[in-house]
């Protein structure tokens, strides 16, 4: 799996969650994870979560670190599993970096800070295209511009770019280990 941190800040509006986004824009071909920093404001026409779309949910924030994962040759169940794996890796990394100073919990694909109530740190969605499975996962860097009570990396004493790069590295390592595990067993 290839990875790239994009050194250009730009807004995530949902249109980036499309097949071959990383290849078309950054020449990253194949299974990949890319990340960048920018605001978020997902428009209804690009909203993939039908529950959020039906509720006319507002999904936005002034500054987030965004990840897009694309995996070829997998089904939606595998994509949701990878989505939850990424959330677990992010949560574990944050707890390690902060020496377990904060009470973080993962519920499904979301990470929450349990600090005088539940504060949402992340957003995420997984879907399937005609050629690949796609995941968007993002964490707040600041709390401004969010429609719900949130936590952010700044609250936790973490910087966006360094956090993104480390989480990508850990995810690639885990993904490649999974792929190797599928190639060393005798079929039944």
C-alpha positions as CSV (number, residue, x, y, z in Angstrom):
1,X,0.0,0.0,0.0
2,X,1.3,3.4,-1.0
3,X,0.9,6.5,1.2
4,X,1.3,10.2,0.7
5,X,0.9,13.3,2.8
6,X,-0.4,16.1,0.6
7,X,1.3,19.4,1.5
8,X,-1.5,21.5,0.2
9,X,-4.4,22.5,2.4
10,X,-7.8,22.2,0.7
11,X,-11.4,21.6,1.7
12,X,-13.0,18.2,1.9
13,X,-16.5,18.4,0.5
14,X,-17.2,14.7,-0.2
15,X,-16.3,15.0,-3.9
16,X,-12.8,13.6,-3.1
17,X,-14.3,10.3,-2.1
18,X,-14.3,8.9,-5.6
19,X,-12.4,6.1,-7.5
20,X,-8.8,6.9,-8.4
21,X,-8.8,10.3,-6.6
22,X,-5.2,9.7,-5.4
23,X,-4.0,8.6,-8.8
24,X,-5.8,11.3,-10.8
25,X,-4.5,14.1,-8.6
26,X,-1.3,12.9,-7.0
27,X,-0.1,9.9,-9.2
28,X,-0.6,7.5,-6.4
29,X,-1.8,4.3,-8.2
30,X,-3.2,1.2,-6.5
31,X,-4.1,0.5,-2.9
32,X,-3.3,3.7,-1.1
33,X,-3.8,6.1,1.8
34,X,-3.4,9.8,1.3
35,X,-3.9,12.6,3.9
36,X,-4.0,16.4,4.0
37,X,-5.2,19.2,6.3
38,X,-8.1,21.4,5.5
39,X,-11.6,22.5,6.4
40,X,-14.6,20.2,5.9
41,X,-18.1,20.9,4.7
42,X,-19.7,17.9,3.1
43,X,-22.5,18.9,0.7
44,X,-25.7,16.9,0.4
45,X,-25.0,15.9,-3.2
46,X,-21.7,14.3,-2.1
47,X,-23.0,12.8,1.2
48,X,-22.6,9.0,1.1
49,X,-24.1,8.2,4.5
50,X,-27.8,7.9,3.6
51,X,-28.8,8.3,7.3
52,X,-27.0,11.6,7.4
53,X,-28.5,12.6,4.1
54,X,-32.1,11.8,5.1
55,X,-31.5,13.8,8.3
56,X,-30.0,16.7,6.3
57,X,-27.1,16.5,8.7
58,X,-24.4,19.1,8.8
59,X,-20.9,17.6,8.7
60,X,-18.3,20.3,8.9
61,X,-15.3,21.7,10.7
62,X,-12.8,24.6,10.2
63,X,-9.7,22.5,10.3
64,X,-9.3,18.7,10.1
65,X,-6.8,16.1,9.0
66,X,-8.4,14.0,6.2
67,X,-7.5,10.5,5.1
68,X,-8.7,8.8,2.0
69,X,-8.0,5.1,1.6
70,X,-8.6,3.2,-1.7
71,X,-8.4,-0.6,-1.9
72,X,-8.9,-2.6,-5.0
73,X,-10.4,-6.1,-5.0
74,X,-12.3,-5.9,-1.7
75,X,-15.9,-5.9,-0.8
76,X,-17.8,-3.4,1.4
77,X,-17.5,-5.6,4.5
78,X,-13.7,-5.5,4.1
79,X,-13.8,-1.7,3.6
80,X,-15.8,-1.2,6.8
81,X,-13.4,-3.5,8.7
82,X,-10.4,-1.4,7.4
83,X,-12.3,1.8,8.4
84,X,-12.7,0.5,11.9
85,X,-9.1,-0.7,12.0
86,X,-8.0,2.8,11.0
87,X,-10.1,4.3,13.8
88,X,-8.5,1.8,16.3
89,X,-5.0,2.6,15.1
90,X,-5.7,6.4,15.4
91,X,-7.2,5.9,18.9
92,X,-4.3,3.7,20.1
93,X,-1.7,6.1,18.6
94,X,-3.3,9.1,20.4
95,X,-3.4,7.3,23.7
96,X,0.2,6.2,23.4
97,X,1.4,9.7,22.4
98,X,-0.6,11.3,25.3
99,X,0.4,8.6,27.7
100,X,-3.2,7.6,28.3
101,X,-3.9,11.1,29.7
102,X,-7.3,11.3,28.0
103,X,-10.3,8.9,28.1
104,X,-10.8,8.0,24.5
105,X,-13.3,5.4,23.2
106,X,-14.0,4.0,19.8
107,X,-17.6,3.4,18.9
108,X,-17.8,1.7,15.5
109,X,-15.8,4.0,13.2
110,X,-15.9,7.1,15.4
111,X,-13.5,8.2,18.2
112,X,-14.9,10.1,21.2
113,X,-13.2,12.0,24.1
114,X,-15.1,11.2,27.3
115,X,-14.6,14.6,29.0
116,X,-17.7,16.0,30.8
117,X,-19.8,14.3,28.2
118,X,-19.1,12.7,24.9
119,X,-17.1,14.9,22.4
120,X,-16.6,13.6,18.9
121,X,-13.0,13.6,17.6
122,X,-13.6,11.9,14.2
123,X,-15.9,11.4,11.3
124,X,-15.8,8.5,8.8
125,X,-17.5,6.7,6.0
126,X,-16.8,3.7,3.8
127,X,-18.3,2.9,0.5
128,X,-17.8,0.8,-2.6
129,X,-17.2,2.1,-6.2
130,X,-17.3,0.1,-9.4
131,X,-13.6,-0.5,-9.2
132,X,-12.6,-0.1,-5.5
133,X,-13.6,0.4,-1.9
134,X,-13.2,3.9,-0.5
135,X,-12.8,5.2,3.0
136,X,-12.8,8.8,4.3
137,X,-11.7,9.3,7.9
138,X,-11.0,12.7,9.4
139,X,-10.1,14.1,12.9
140,X,-10.7,17.6,14.1
141,X,-7.5,19.7,14.5
142,X,-9.6,22.6,16.1
143,X,-13.1,22.6,17.5
144,X,-14.4,25.7,15.6
145,X,-17.0,25.2,12.9
146,X,-18.4,21.9,14.1
147,X,-22.2,21.4,14.6
148,X,-21.8,19.0,17.6
149,X,-19.7,19.0,20.7
150,X,-16.2,18.0,19.6
151,X,-12.7,17.2,20.7
152,X,-9.7,18.0,18.6
153,X,-6.0,17.2,18.3
154,X,-5.1,20.6,19.6
155,X,-6.9,19.8,22.9
156,X,-4.8,16.6,23.1
157,X,-1.6,18.4,22.5
158,X,-1.0,16.9,19.0
159,X,-0.1,18.5,15.7
160,X,-2.0,17.5,12.6
161,X,0.6,16.8,10.0
162,X,2.9,14.7,12.3
163,X,-0.1,12.8,13.6
164,X,-1.4,12.1,10.1
165,X,2.0,10.8,8.9
166,X,2.4,8.5,11.8
167,X,-1.1,7.1,11.6
168,X,-0.6,6.5,7.8
169,X,2.6,4.7,8.5
170,X,1.0,2.5,11.2
171,X,-2.0,1.8,8.9
172,X,0.3,0.8,5.9
173,X,2.3,-1.5,8.2
174,X,-0.9,-3.2,9.4
175,X,-2.4,-3.5,6.0
176,X,0.7,-5.0,4.5
177,X,0.8,-7.5,7.4
178,X,-2.8,-8.5,6.6
179,X,-2.0,-9.0,2.9
180,X,1.1,-11.2,3.9
181,X,-1.1,-13.2,6.2
182,X,-3.5,-14.0,3.3
183,X,-0.6,-15.3,1.2
184,X,1.0,-17.8,3.6
185,X,-1.8,-20.2,4.4
186,X,-2.8,-23.4,2.8
187,X,-6.3,-23.3,1.3
188,X,-8.9,-25.7,2.9
